[in-house]
Every structure is written in structure tokens, then in C-alpha cells.
Amino acid sequence: MRTVLVSGISAIGLAFLPAAAASGAAHQGGQAGETAPTWRLAKVNTLPGDDVLDDVTVLGNGSVWAAGHRVVNGTRRGLVERFDGRSWKVLPGSPSYELTAVTAGSDKNVWVFGPGKASRWNGRTWTTFSLGSGFSTTDADGTGAKDVWAVADSSASARHWNGSSWRSVPLPAHAAAVDAYKAGDVWAAGAKGTRPAIMRWNGKSWALVPTPAIKLPARDAAAVLTDIAVLGPRNVWAVGGVSWEGADDQGDDKIYDRPLVMHWNGRSWTASVGAVNAQPYTEVEPDGAGGVWIVQSDWNSTLWHVTGSTWRSTPIPRKAGTDAALFSIARRPGTTTLWGAGFTAPQGDPDDPSANGAFWRTN
């Protein structure tokens, strides 16, 4: 870990969040006359039965890869879809197990992950490798054909592909997300006990990155980071949420949530927690112009475009009469184009068997 990058830690506060995210209220636009860049619903699958897309990645050539599952005869089977810039294709012979993450170095070097397994597409066929029983990948990223990382939020270890085999590498905390900035400089985010944790790989080992202390709102509260984006040595974002059990006005049990965001500006970390009942942040991705996109809530998400100190919001587009789940966003390298993946379903019933995998994109 390069300790020079954590020379200062700032106090926690609400000033870093937009007013709407801090209060949990709906919000459209930032400053007067400004609007967030446009997202649109690009494709809704028409596969028979239920299908869901859990993760998406985009290559510099514009090809889009997404992984998830479809239900076949009552069983969840792996689903991999590719957009080559002209047409969509469901890859033949997709792994039989449910898929939760995808990363790609090229169209002939694609990795997909699921419970205890990883499979690689070489442009013609799939090859499957074991990651160990109980290791269920939540995120993966890599810098090249011989440097791929996978993490699981239930494990204090990562898996690393060195070009010939997968090996287990200990982590100082549990990691839900990983961002491979460059070879020998990889970041991960998750939790250590009930506290948020950010970790960094220096080419030899992982170490915790010092971050601001989070004052938890209740004894059983837990703060967890679910995604991390490294724009550069002086610009790192991590997002997640704080949750705890409590009672509502009628005395019934209720889960309370607050969104959490952390930012490194090259001098110090800022950590901000939103108000009660505002949904957690789930994804963060560079916008290609120095800012980031942040997703708030998997379900009928709000997309926040953050540029400098300005936050502008837009709801996830969906057809009338439907709900939408947005699980992942990814940027095409070298551009400001982003893709999102998840599913849509008839309004009010996320378990409806007619739910279909869906893609979104920016203009």
C-alpha cells in the first residue's frame, strides 16, 4: 500500500451528499438549467421464462458482455449475452451454473463467475475452473490475460488468476467489490465486522487503507461498501450503505437504511452518510469526463451523476406498467458511454415468471 495516498482523513458529515440523497426525498436536476445526461432502455430480452442479468462489462471496441441466469425447467442456468455493436447474441454452451460476475480483456478472453467456479471463453469454447467450495464471487476485474481478480463478500480472501491457475490470496477484510486500476495497484471495498473497509494490493500483499470512522446509528447497525471506482491516484470513490433493525411507529420490526459514500481527493478522505430511509448506494462507475455515476438502490434505481460538488439525478427508465432492477453499470473505455444490466418485470411483482433481462445505456 502506498501510504502517501492516505495522508489525511476528514470528518464524517452530510455536506458531501446532495440534499435529496441526504433527506431521502426525490430530486431532479442540480443547479438551475442543468440536467443529467440521458439514459435509455436499450433492450429487453424475450427469452422464454425468467431471466436476470447480474453483471455487465464493456470493451474498448464497444462490445458488451453480460452474465446472469435464466430459469430452465425450474432450475437456474448460466446466461451470457454479447452485443458486438450491431446485434445481440446469447452465447452457446454458457456455463450451467448461475452467474454473478463478468470481466473481459478481449472478446476472446472473457471470464464469468458463480458459486465456487469461474469459466473462461476463448472465442470458441468455455473452460471451467474451481475457485473453492463456499466462494461465491460478487465482483471481478483484471488488468490483462495474466492478472484477474475475483472477490466474494462472504470471504476474507480473494482469488487471483496468474495466467495458468487460480490461487487464494488473503484479504484484511471481506471484499464485495474490486477495481484493478493497473497491474500491482488493485483496490477492493467491503466490510470488516460492522465497519466499512477499503483495501489495496501493492503487487505483493493486501493492506487496509485508513478511512474515516463511521458513527453507527444503533448497536446492531452495520456499514458495508458494495462498490469502488478508481479514477486515478487522486480520485477514488466507494459506495454502500448503513443498515440496522428497529421498530416502526406501530412497534413492528423494520429494517432501516442510510446511503454511504467515501471519496479520496489525493489529500484526504471524506465520508458521508445520508438520512434514515434513503436507500443505499449500490454501484459507482467513472463517467469518462472526470466525474462518476452512482446508482442508488437496485430496485427502480435512481442514477446520480456527480461532477465536482454537483449531484444530478435521473430515474432508471422503464416502460409503463413495469418495475426495473439495475444491478450493474460499466463504461466503454475511452468514452463517456455507459451500459447497465438487470431486468424488468410487471409492476409490483419482482418474482413474476415473465421477468426479462434488460440493458440500459447512455447516449
C-alpha positions in Angstrom: 0.0 0.0 0.0 1.3 3.5 -0.9 0.8 5.3 2.4 1.4 8.6 0.7 -2.1 8.3 -0.6 -3.7 8.4 2.8 -2.0 11.4 4.4 -5.3 12.8 5.7 -8.7 11.8 6.9 -11.6 14.2 7.1 -14.6 14.1 9.5 -17.8 12.5 8.5 -20.7 14.8 7.5 -23.7 15.3 5.3 -22.3 18.2 3.3 -20.8 15.9 0.7 -24.1 14.4 -0.2 -26.8 16.2 -2.3 -29.7 17.5 -0.3 -32.1 14.9 -1.8 -29.8 11.9 -1.0 -29.3 13.2 2.5 -33.0 13.5 3.1 -34.2 10.6 1.1 -36.5 12.9 -1.0 -36.9 12.8 -4.7 -34.7 15.2 -6.7 -34.4 16.2 -10.3 -31.5 18.3 -11.5 -28.8 20.1 -9.7 -28.2 23.8 -10.4 -30.7 25.8 -12.4 -30.8 24.9 -16.1 -28.7 21.7 -15.6 -29.9 18.2 -16.5 -28.3 14.8 -16.0 -27.1 13.0 -19.2 -29.7 10.8 -20.7 -30.1 7.1 -20.0 -32.4 5.0 -22.1 -33.7 1.4 -22.1 -31.7 -0.2 -24.9 -33.0 -3.8 -24.9 -35.4 -6.1 -23.1 -34.9 -9.8 -23.6 -37.7 -12.0 -25.0 -36.3 -15.4 -23.9 -38.9 -17.9 -22.6 -39.3 -17.9 -18.8 -37.4 -15.9 -16.3 -34.0 -14.4 -16.9 -31.9 -11.9 -15.0 -28.6 -10.1 -15.8 -26.4 -9.6 -12.8 -23.3 -8.0 -14.2 -22.0 -6.2 -17.3 -18.7 -5.2 -18.7 -17.8 -3.2 -21.9 -14.6 -3.4 -24.0 -12.9 -0.6 -25.8 -14.1 -1.9 -29.2 -17.7 -1.3 -28.0 -18.7 -5.0 -27.4 -20.9 -5.5 -24.3 -20.8 -8.7 -22.2 -23.4 -9.5 -19.6 -23.8 -12.5 -17.3 -26.7 -13.8 -15.2 -29.1 -16.7 -15.3 -32.2 -18.0 -16.9 -34.7 -20.5 -15.5 -34.9 -23.7 -17.4 -37.3 -26.4 -16.2 -37.3 -24.8 -12.8 -33.5 -24.6 -12.5 -31.3 -21.6 -12.7 -28.8 -21.9 -15.5 -26.0 -19.6 -16.6 -26.8 -16.9 -19.2 -24.1 -14.9 -21.1 -25.1 -12.3 -23.7 -22.9 -10.3 -26.1 -23.6 -7.2 -28.1 -20.9 -6.8 -30.9 -22.0 -3.2 -31.8 -24.6 -4.4 -34.3 -26.6 -7.3 -32.9 -27.2 -9.3 -29.7 -26.4 -12.9 -29.2 -26.9 -15.5 -26.4 -23.6 -17.4 -26.2 -24.0 -21.1 -26.9 -22.9 -23.5 -24.2 -23.0 -21.0 -21.4 -21.9 -22.4 -18.1 -24.6 -24.5 -16.4 -24.3 -22.7 -13.1 -25.8 -19.3 -12.1 -23.5 -16.4 -13.0 -22.9 -13.4 -10.8 -20.0 -11.6 -12.3 -18.2 -11.0 -15.6 -14.9 -9.3 -16.7 -13.2 -9.3 -20.1 -9.8 -8.4 -21.6 -11.0 -9.1 -25.1 -13.7 -10.9 -27.0 -11.5 -14.0 -26.8 -10.7 -13.7 -23.1 -13.9 -13.4 -21.1 -14.4 -14.6 -17.6 -17.7 -15.4 -15.8 -18.2 -16.4 -12.2 -20.6 -18.1 -9.9 -20.7 -20.2 -6.8 -17.3 -21.8 -6.4 -16.5 -21.6 -10.1 -15.1 -19.5 -12.9 -15.3 -20.1 -16.6 -13.3 -18.6 -19.5 -14.4 -18.0 -23.0 -11.6 -18.1 -25.6 -13.7 -17.1 -28.6 -14.8 -20.7 -29.3 -15.4 -22.7 -26.1 -15.7 -22.4 -22.4 -13.3 -23.8 -19.8 -14.3 -24.1 -16.2 -12.1 -23.8 -13.1 -12.8 -24.3 -9.4 -12.5 -21.4 -7.0 -13.2 -23.5 -3.9 -16.3 -24.5 -2.1 -18.1 -21.6 -0.5 -16.5 -18.9 -2.6 -19.4 -17.2 -4.4 -18.0 -14.3 -6.5 -19.6 -10.9 -6.1 -17.2 -9.0 -8.4 -14.3 -9.4 -10.7 -11.8 -7.3 -12.6 -8.4 -7.6 -14.3 -5.6 -5.7 -16.0 -4.6 -8.4 -18.5 -4.7 -12.0 -19.5 -2.4 -13.0 -16.6 -3.9 -10.7 -13.9 -7.6 -11.2 -13.0 -9.1 -10.8 -9.5 -12.3 -12.2 -8.0 -13.8 -11.3 -4.6 -16.7 -12.7 -2.6 -18.4 -10.6 0.1 -18.6 -13.6 2.4 -14.9 -14.3 2.3 -11.8 -12.7 3.7 -9.8 -13.9 0.7 -9.7 -13.1 -3.0 -8.9 -15.3 -6.0 -6.2 -14.3 -8.4 -5.6 -15.7 -11.9 -1.9 -15.6 -12.9 -2.3 -16.8 -16.4 -2.3 -20.5 -15.6 -4.2 -21.1 -12.4 -6.3 -19.5 -9.7 -4.9 -19.1 -6.3 -6.3 -17.9 -3.0 -4.9 -14.6 -1.6 -5.7 -13.5 2.0 -7.5 -10.1 2.5 -7.5 -8.0 5.6 -11.4 -7.7 5.4 -14.3 -9.1 3.4 -14.5 -7.6 -0.1 -17.7 -7.2 -2.1 -16.1 -5.3 -5.0 -12.8 -5.0 -6.7 -11.3 -2.5 -9.2 -8.0 -3.3 -10.9 -6.6 0.1 -11.7 -3.4 -1.2 -13.1 -1.0 -4.2 -12.5 0.2 -4.1 -9.0 -2.4 -1.5 -8.0 -5.7 -3.1 -7.2 -8.4 -1.8 -4.9 -11.2 -3.6 -3.1 -14.1 -2.5 -0.8 -16.3 -4.3 1.6 -16.5 -4.5 5.4 -14.5 -5.6 8.4 -17.0 -6.6 11.1 -19.7 -3.9 11.2 -17.4 -1.2 9.7 -16.7 -0.3 6.0 -13.3 -1.3 4.7 -11.2 -0.3 1.7 -8.2 -2.5 0.8 -5.3 -2.1 -1.6 -2.9 -4.5 -3.4 0.6 -3.3 -3.9 1.8 -6.2 -6.1 2.7 -8.4 -3.1 0.0 -8.2 -0.4 -3.2 -6.6 0.5 -3.5 -3.9 3.3 -6.3 -1.9 4.7 -6.5 1.8 3.7 -7.2 4.1 6.6 -10.6 5.8 6.2 -12.8 8.0 8.4 -14.6 6.4 11.4 -18.3 5.9 10.8 -20.6 6.6 13.8 -23.2 3.9 13.6 -26.8 4.8 14.5 -27.6 1.7 16.5 -25.8 -1.1 18.4 -26.7 -3.6 15.7 -26.0 -1.3 12.7 -23.5 -2.4 10.1 -21.9 -0.2 7.4 -20.8 -2.0 4.2 -19.2 -0.8 1.0 -20.6 -2.5 -2.1 -18.6 -0.9 -5.0 -15.4 1.0 -5.6 -14.1 3.0 -8.6 -10.5 4.2 -9.0 -10.3 7.1 -11.5 -6.7 7.8 -10.6 -4.3 8.2 -7.7 -6.1 11.3 -6.5 -9.7 10.2 -7.2 -11.2 7.1 -5.6 -14.9 6.6 -4.8 -16.5 3.9 -2.7 -20.3 3.5 -2.0 -22.6 1.4 0.1 -24.9 1.8 3.0 -25.7 1.5 6.7 -28.5 -0.8 7.9 -30.0 -1.8 11.2 -33.1 -3.3 12.7 -35.6 -1.2 14.6 -39.3 -0.7 15.2 -41.7 1.5 13.2 -44.5 3.7 14.7 -46.7 0.6 15.3 -43.9 -1.3 17.0 -43.4 -3.7 14.1 -39.9 -4.8 13.1 -38.3 -2.8 10.3 -35.0 -2.5 8.5 -33.6 1.0 8.3 -31.1 2.1 5.7 -28.8 5.1 5.0 -26.6 5.6 2.0 -22.9 5.8 2.4 -20.2 7.4 0.1 -16.5 7.8 0.6 -14.1 9.8 -1.6 -10.4 10.3 -1.8 -9.2 13.5 -3.4 -5.5 12.9 -3.2 -5.1 14.6 0.2 -7.9 13.3 2.5 -10.9 11.0 2.6 -14.4 12.3 3.0 -17.1 10.0 4.3 -20.8 11.0 4.2 -23.9 9.2 5.4 -27.4 10.1 4.2 -30.6 10.3 6.2 -32.7 7.4 7.5 -34.9 5.6 4.9 -32.8 6.8 2.0 -31.8 3.6 0.0 -28.1 2.5 0.0 -25.8 3.2 -3.0 -25.0 0.1 -4.9 -22.7 1.0 -7.8 -20.2 3.6 -8.8 -18.5 4.0 -12.2 -16.4 6.7 -13.9 -18.3 8.8 -16.4 -15.3 9.3 -18.6 -15.1 13.0 -18.0 -13.7 13.2 -14.5 -17.0 12.5 -12.7 -18.9 9.4 -11.7 -22.2 7.8 -11.9 -23.7 6.4 -8.7 -26.6 4.0 -8.5 -29.0 4.3 -5.6 -30.9 1.1 -4.9 -31.1 -2.0 -7.0 -34.9 -1.7 -7.4 -36.4 1.2 -9.5 -33.0 2.8 -9.1 -32.0 6.5 -9.1 -28.9 7.3 -11.1 -26.8 10.1 -9.7 -24.3 12.0 -12.0 -21.6 13.5 -9.8 -19.4 16.2 -11.3 -17.3 18.2 -8.8 -19.7 19.0 -5.9 -22.8 18.9 -8.1 -25.1 15.8 -7.9 -27.8 15.5 -10.6 -30.3 12.6 -10.6 -32.4 10.7 -13.1 -34.7 7.7 -12.5 -33.9 4.5 -14.3 -36.0 4.4 -17.5 -38.7 1.7 -17.7 -41.8 1.0 -19.7 -45.2 1.9 -18.3 -46.6 -0.8 -16.1 -43.2 -2.3 -15.2 -40.6 -2.2 -12.5 -36.9 -2.4 -13.1 -33.9 -3.8 -11.3 -30.5 -2.3 -12.2 -27.6 -4.5 -10.8 -24.5 -3.2 -12.7 -23.2 -0.4 -14.8 -20.0 -0.3 -16.8 -18.3 2.3 -19.1 -16.8 1.8 -22.5 -13.1 2.7 -22.0 -12.1 5.9 -23.6 -15.7 7.2 -23.9 -18.5 8.6 -21.9 -20.9 5.8 -22.9 -22.1 3.6 -20.1 -24.2 0.4 -20.1 -26.4 -1.0 -17.4 -27.8 -4.5 -16.9 -30.6 -6.0 -14.8 -34.2 -7.0 -15.5 -37.7 -5.6 -15.8 -40.9 -7.2 -14.5 -44.6 -6.4 -14.4 -45.2 -3.7 -11.9 -45.5 -4.8 -8.3 -44.2 -8.4 -8.6 -40.4 -8.8 -8.9 -40.8 -12.6 -8.8 -43.2 -12.7 -11.8 -42.0 -15.5 -14.2 -42.2 -13.1 -17.1 -39.3 -11.0 -15.8 -36.8 -10.3 -18.5 -33.2 -9.4 -18.6 -32.7 -5.8 -19.7 -30.0 -3.4 -20.8 -29.7 0.4 -20.4 -27.2 2.8 -21.9 -26.3 6.5 -22.0 -26.3 8.4 -25.3 
